[in-house]
Amino acid sequence: MNKLSRSLLASSLMLACSFITAAQEKSQANSIPKVLQITREYTKPGRAGIVHDASESAFVQAMVRAKWPTHYLAMTSLSGKQRALFLTSYTSLEAWEKDGAAAEKNPTLSSALEAASIADGAELDSVDQGVFVFNEEMSLRPMADLSQMRFMEISVYHVRPGHEREWNEAVKMVKAAYEKAVPGSHWGVFNQVYGGEGGSYLVLTARKTLAEVDRGFQVENKQFEEAIGPDGLKKLDELIASSVESSLHQLFAFNPHMSYVVDDWIKADPDFWKP
C-alpha cells in the first residue's frame, strides 16, 4: 500500500463526522443513526442542477404538508458520476419498516410521492439503495449535528474475505494514533449490510469548508505519521495491503433544496437550509 493510499485511509477516518440525517423524532434529530438508508440517484446528462432540484422539491413539499416525522439529508456529487444521495437514519430496521407502512396508509402522502416519483424518474438514468449499520467500535467521538456542515467526503473500503482481523487491527492503529496526536479528531464508520458487496465499510467525513480538507492533508496527516512512528506506518501499510481489496473516495456538497431536515437545523442556519 503506497503512502497516498495510506494517507487516504487516515484522512478519511480523521475528523469524520459520523453524520446524522434527521431522525424520526425531534429528540433523535441530533443522535447517531443505528441504521442508515441511502438512496443513490444517477441523473441523465444535462438533467442535474436546477432541473433535478426542481423535481426533488416535490418530495420535500409533500413531506412538509404531511408534517412527516422522518427526515432526510440530500447531497450532490462534486466528483465521479453526476448523482444525488439521500440519507435517512433510523433507530432500527423495524423503525424503517414502520415508517414505510405508515406512509402507505397515508393516501394523500402516498399519492403525492407517487406523482413526484414519476416526474423525477424522467430526469434519472438509474437508482439504487443501500442499508448500513453504525459501527461503534471503529468510531471515535462521532458527531451528530451537521446543521453547520456543507460538504461530505465519502470513502468506501472493501475488505478481502477472511481478512477482517487485519482490517480491524489497522483501524485500531489509526484510531489510537489520532486520539493521541489530534485530540479533536472524531469519526464514524458504517458497515453495509444490504445493497452492496460484503465486507464494505463506509466512512462519512462532514466538512464545514474545503479548507478543512486542505488542513487534513497538509497538517493532520503529518501529526498522525509522527504519532504512529516509522515502524507503525510500516505495519499499517502491511495490514492495509493484505486486508483492503479496494477503496473509493468521493466528495459531495449538501443540497438544501433536496433535503427535508428537522426544524432545529433550519433555525440554526435558515439562510442555508431554507433559502
C-alpha positions as CSV (number, residue, x, y, z in Angstrom):
1,M,0.0,0.0,0.0
2,N,1.7,3.3,-1.1
3,K,1.8,6.4,1.0
4,L,-1.0,8.1,-0.8
5,S,-3.4,5.2,-0.3
6,R,-2.4,5.0,3.4
7,S,-2.9,8.8,3.8
8,L,-6.4,8.5,2.2
9,L,-7.3,5.8,4.7
10,A,-6.1,8.0,7.5
11,S,-7.6,11.3,6.3
12,S,-10.9,9.5,5.5
13,L,-11.1,8.3,9.1
14,M,-9.7,11.5,10.6
15,L,-12.2,14.2,11.7
16,A,-15.0,12.2,10.2
17,C,-18.3,13.5,11.5
18,S,-20.5,10.5,11.8
19,F,-23.3,12.5,10.3
20,I,-26.9,12.4,11.2
21,T,-29.7,12.8,8.8
22,A,-32.7,13.8,10.6
23,A,-34.4,11.3,12.8
24,Q,-38.0,10.2,13.4
25,E,-38.5,12.3,16.5
26,K,-37.1,15.7,17.5
27,S,-35.3,14.1,20.4
28,Q,-33.3,12.0,18.0
29,A,-32.6,14.8,15.5
30,N,-29.0,15.0,16.6
31,S,-28.2,11.4,17.5
32,I,-26.1,8.9,15.7
33,P,-28.2,6.7,13.4
34,K,-28.1,3.0,14.2
35,V,-29.4,2.2,10.7
36,L,-28.6,4.4,7.7
37,Q,-30.6,4.0,4.4
38,I,-29.0,5.7,1.4
39,T,-30.8,6.2,-2.0
40,R,-28.5,7.0,-4.9
41,E,-29.9,8.7,-8.0
42,Y,-27.8,9.0,-11.2
43,T,-29.1,11.8,-13.4
44,K,-29.2,11.8,-17.1
45,P,-26.7,14.1,-18.8
46,G,-27.8,17.7,-18.5
47,R,-30.5,16.9,-16.0
48,A,-28.6,17.7,-12.8
49,G,-28.5,21.0,-11.0
50,I,-31.6,23.2,-11.1
51,V,-33.6,20.7,-13.1
52,H,-33.1,17.9,-10.6
53,D,-33.6,20.4,-7.7
54,A,-37.0,21.3,-9.0
55,S,-38.2,17.7,-9.4
56,E,-36.9,16.7,-5.9
57,S,-38.6,19.7,-4.3
58,A,-42.0,18.0,-4.9
59,F,-40.9,15.3,-2.5
60,V,-39.9,17.9,0.1
61,Q,-43.2,19.8,-0.3
62,A,-45.2,16.5,0.1
63,M,-43.3,15.7,3.4
64,V,-43.8,19.2,4.7
65,R,-47.5,19.2,4.0
66,A,-47.8,15.8,5.7
67,K,-45.7,17.0,8.6
68,W,-43.9,13.7,8.3
69,P,-41.6,12.8,11.2
70,T,-38.9,11.1,9.2
71,H,-36.4,13.5,7.6
72,Y,-33.5,13.1,5.2
73,L,-30.4,14.8,4.1
74,A,-29.6,15.2,0.4
75,M,-26.2,15.9,-1.3
76,T,-25.0,16.2,-4.8
77,S,-21.7,15.0,-6.3
78,L,-18.6,17.1,-6.8
79,S,-16.6,14.1,-8.1
80,G,-17.3,11.0,-10.0
81,K,-20.5,10.5,-12.0
82,Q,-23.2,13.1,-11.6
83,R,-25.6,11.8,-8.9
84,A,-27.5,12.7,-5.7
85,L,-27.6,10.9,-2.4
86,F,-30.5,10.8,0.0
87,L,-29.6,9.7,3.5
88,T,-32.2,8.7,6.1
89,S,-31.5,7.5,9.6
90,Y,-33.5,5.1,11.7
91,T,-33.1,3.6,15.2
92,S,-33.6,0.1,13.8
93,L,-34.7,-1.9,10.8
94,E,-38.1,-2.2,12.5
95,A,-38.4,1.5,12.6
96,W,-37.6,1.7,8.9
97,E,-40.4,-0.9,8.3
98,K,-42.9,1.0,10.4
99,D,-42.1,4.3,8.6
100,G,-42.8,2.7,5.2
101,A,-46.0,1.1,6.4
102,A,-47.2,4.4,7.8
103,A,-46.6,6.2,4.6
104,E,-48.5,3.6,2.6
105,K,-51.5,4.1,4.9
106,N,-51.5,7.9,4.3
107,P,-53.3,8.2,0.9
108,T,-52.6,11.9,0.5
109,L,-48.8,11.5,1.1
110,S,-48.7,8.3,-1.0
111,S,-50.4,10.0,-3.9
112,A,-48.1,13.0,-3.8
113,L,-44.9,10.8,-3.5
114,E,-46.0,8.7,-6.5
115,A,-46.6,11.7,-8.7
116,A,-43.3,13.1,-7.6
117,S,-41.6,9.8,-8.4
118,I,-43.0,9.7,-11.9
119,A,-41.8,13.3,-12.6
120,D,-38.4,12.7,-11.1
121,G,-37.9,9.5,-13.0
122,A,-37.8,11.4,-16.2
123,E,-34.6,13.1,-15.0
124,L,-32.8,9.9,-13.9
125,D,-30.6,7.3,-15.5
126,S,-30.6,4.8,-12.7
127,V,-31.4,4.4,-9.0
128,D,-30.1,2.1,-6.3
129,Q,-30.2,1.8,-2.5
130,G,-28.0,0.6,0.3
131,V,-28.5,-0.1,4.0
132,F,-25.8,0.4,6.6
133,V,-25.4,-0.1,10.4
134,F,-23.3,2.0,12.7
135,N,-20.0,0.5,13.8
136,E,-19.4,2.0,17.3
137,E,-16.1,0.1,17.9
138,M,-14.4,1.6,14.8
139,S,-15.7,5.1,15.5
140,L,-14.2,7.8,17.7
141,R,-16.3,10.5,19.3
142,P,-18.8,10.7,16.4
143,M,-20.6,14.0,16.0
144,A,-24.2,14.2,15.2
145,D,-25.3,17.8,14.5
146,L,-24.4,18.6,10.9
147,S,-26.5,21.8,10.6
148,Q,-23.4,23.9,10.0
149,M,-21.7,21.5,7.7
150,R,-21.6,21.9,3.9
151,F,-19.6,19.1,2.4
152,M,-19.2,15.4,2.8
153,E,-16.2,13.2,2.0
154,I,-17.4,9.6,1.4
155,S,-15.0,6.8,1.4
156,V,-15.9,3.1,0.8
157,Y,-13.5,0.3,1.7
158,H,-13.9,-3.3,0.5
159,V,-12.2,-5.8,2.8
160,R,-11.0,-9.1,1.4
161,P,-12.9,-12.1,2.6
162,G,-11.2,-13.7,5.6
163,H,-9.1,-10.6,6.3
164,E,-11.3,-8.8,8.8
165,R,-8.8,-9.3,11.6
166,E,-6.1,-7.3,9.7
167,W,-8.6,-4.6,8.8
168,N,-9.8,-4.3,12.5
169,E,-6.2,-4.0,13.6
170,A,-5.4,-1.3,11.0
171,V,-8.4,0.8,12.1
172,K,-7.4,0.4,15.8
173,M,-4.0,1.7,14.9
174,V,-5.3,4.7,13.1
175,K,-7.8,5.4,15.9
176,A,-5.1,5.2,18.6
177,A,-2.7,7.5,16.7
178,Y,-5.3,10.2,16.0
179,E,-6.6,10.1,19.6
180,K,-3.1,10.8,20.7
181,A,-2.0,13.3,18.0
182,V,-5.2,15.1,17.2
183,P,-7.4,15.4,20.4
184,G,-10.3,17.0,18.4
185,S,-10.5,14.1,15.9
186,H,-13.8,12.3,15.6
187,W,-15.3,9.9,13.0
188,G,-18.0,7.4,12.3
189,V,-17.9,4.1,10.4
190,F,-20.9,2.2,9.0
191,N,-21.0,-1.4,7.8
192,Q,-23.0,-2.1,4.6
193,V,-25.5,-4.9,5.3
194,Y,-27.7,-4.8,2.2
195,G,-27.4,-3.5,-1.4
196,G,-23.7,-3.9,-1.9
197,E,-20.6,-6.1,-1.7
198,G,-19.9,-7.9,1.5
199,G,-17.1,-6.5,3.7
200,S,-17.9,-2.9,2.7
201,Y,-17.2,-0.1,5.2
202,L,-18.5,3.4,4.8
203,V,-16.7,6.4,6.2
204,L,-18.5,9.7,6.2
205,T,-16.5,12.9,6.8
206,A,-18.5,16.1,7.2
207,R,-16.7,19.4,6.4
208,K,-17.8,22.9,7.1
209,T,-15.4,24.2,4.4
210,L,-13.0,22.6,1.9
211,A,-10.2,24.4,3.8
212,E,-10.6,21.6,6.4
213,V,-9.8,19.1,3.7
214,D,-6.6,21.1,2.9
215,R,-5.7,21.1,6.6
216,G,-6.2,17.3,6.8
217,F,-3.7,16.6,4.0
218,Q,-1.2,19.4,5.0
219,V,-1.2,19.2,8.8
220,E,-3.2,16.4,10.5
221,N,-1.7,13.7,8.3
222,K,1.8,14.7,9.4
223,Q,0.7,14.7,13.0
224,F,-0.7,11.3,12.5
225,E,2.5,9.9,11.0
226,E,4.6,11.4,13.8
227,A,2.3,9.8,16.4
228,I,2.3,6.3,14.8
229,G,6.0,6.4,14.0
230,P,8.0,4.7,11.2
231,D,7.5,1.2,12.5
232,G,3.8,1.8,13.0
233,L,3.5,3.1,9.4
234,K,5.2,0.1,8.0
235,K,3.0,-2.3,9.9
236,L,-0.1,-0.3,8.9
237,D,0.9,-0.5,5.2
238,E,1.2,-4.2,5.5
239,L,-2.2,-4.6,7.2
240,I,-3.9,-2.4,4.6
241,A,-2.2,-4.2,1.7
242,S,-3.3,-7.6,3.0
243,S,-6.9,-6.6,4.1
244,V,-8.2,-3.9,1.7
245,E,-9.3,-5.1,-1.7
246,S,-10.3,-1.7,-3.0
247,S,-11.2,1.8,-1.8
248,L,-13.1,4.7,-3.3
249,H,-13.1,8.3,-2.2
250,Q,-15.7,10.9,-3.4
251,L,-16.7,14.5,-2.5
252,F,-20.3,15.7,-2.1
253,A,-22.0,19.1,-1.3
254,F,-25.0,19.3,0.9
255,N,-28.1,20.3,-1.1
256,P,-30.8,22.2,0.9
257,H,-33.3,22.3,-2.0
258,M,-33.5,18.5,-1.9
259,S,-33.2,18.0,1.8
260,Y,-36.1,17.6,4.3
261,V,-34.4,18.4,7.6
262,V,-35.6,19.0,11.1
263,D,-36.7,22.4,12.3
264,D,-33.7,22.7,14.6
265,W,-31.4,22.6,11.6
266,I,-33.4,25.3,9.8
267,K,-33.4,27.5,12.9
268,A,-29.7,27.0,13.3
269,D,-29.0,28.3,9.8
270,P,-32.1,29.5,7.9
271,D,-30.2,31.2,5.2
272,F,-28.8,27.9,4.1
273,W,-31.5,25.3,4.9
274,K,-34.4,27.5,3.9
275,P,-33.1,29.8,1.2
